[in-house]
Amino acid sequence: MDLTILYVIVFISLLLNIILGIKVIQLQKELENVKRATRLTKEEVEKLNERLRKLKIEG
């Protein structure tokens, strides 16, 4: 009886660890996609710097 309960707990624990591992991998992929989407190109940075310079001159 006690051994059966132990096996059930171990099985549930392994199952949850596998599910959590899959979720972590999924979230890492989503984070990488967000990083790529928010990364500015060199041209975009140059345009932003130029706008800032113009605002400083006008202000």
C-alpha positions as CSV (number, residue, x, y, z in Angstrom):
1,M,0.0,0.0,0.0
2,D,2.7,2.5,1.0
3,L,4.9,1.6,-1.9
4,T,2.0,2.1,-4.3
5,I,1.5,5.6,-3.0
6,L,5.2,6.3,-3.3
7,Y,5.2,5.2,-6.9
8,V,2.2,7.4,-7.7
9,I,3.8,10.4,-6.2
10,V,7.1,9.8,-8.1
11,F,5.2,9.4,-11.3
12,I,3.2,12.6,-10.8
13,S,6.4,14.4,-9.9
14,L,8.2,13.2,-13.1
15,L,5.2,14.1,-15.2
16,L,5.1,17.6,-13.7
17,N,8.8,18.1,-14.2
18,I,8.5,17.1,-17.9
19,I,5.6,19.5,-18.4
20,L,7.5,22.3,-16.7
21,G,10.6,21.6,-18.8
22,I,8.5,21.8,-22.0
23,K,7.0,25.1,-20.8
24,V,10.5,26.5,-20.0
25,I,11.7,25.7,-23.5
26,Q,8.6,27.3,-25.0
27,L,9.1,30.5,-22.9
28,Q,12.7,30.7,-23.9
29,K,11.8,30.6,-27.6
30,E,9.1,33.3,-27.0
31,L,11.7,35.5,-25.2
32,E,14.2,35.1,-28.0
33,N,11.5,36.1,-30.5
34,V,10.7,39.2,-28.4
35,K,14.4,40.1,-28.3
36,R,14.6,39.8,-32.1
37,A,11.5,41.9,-32.5
38,T,12.8,44.7,-30.3
39,R,16.4,44.8,-31.5
40,L,17.1,48.0,-33.4
41,T,19.1,48.0,-36.6
42,K,22.0,50.3,-37.0
43,E,20.0,52.5,-39.4
44,E,17.2,52.8,-37.0
45,V,19.6,53.9,-34.2
46,E,21.1,56.5,-36.5
47,K,17.7,57.9,-37.4
48,L,16.8,58.1,-33.8
49,N,20.0,59.9,-32.9
50,E,19.5,62.3,-35.7
51,R,16.0,63.2,-34.5
52,L,17.4,63.7,-31.0
53,R,20.1,66.0,-32.3
54,K,17.4,68.0,-34.1
55,L,15.3,68.2,-31.0
56,K,18.2,69.4,-28.9
57,I,19.1,72.1,-31.5
58,E,15.5,73.3,-31.7
59,G,14.8,73.1,-28.0
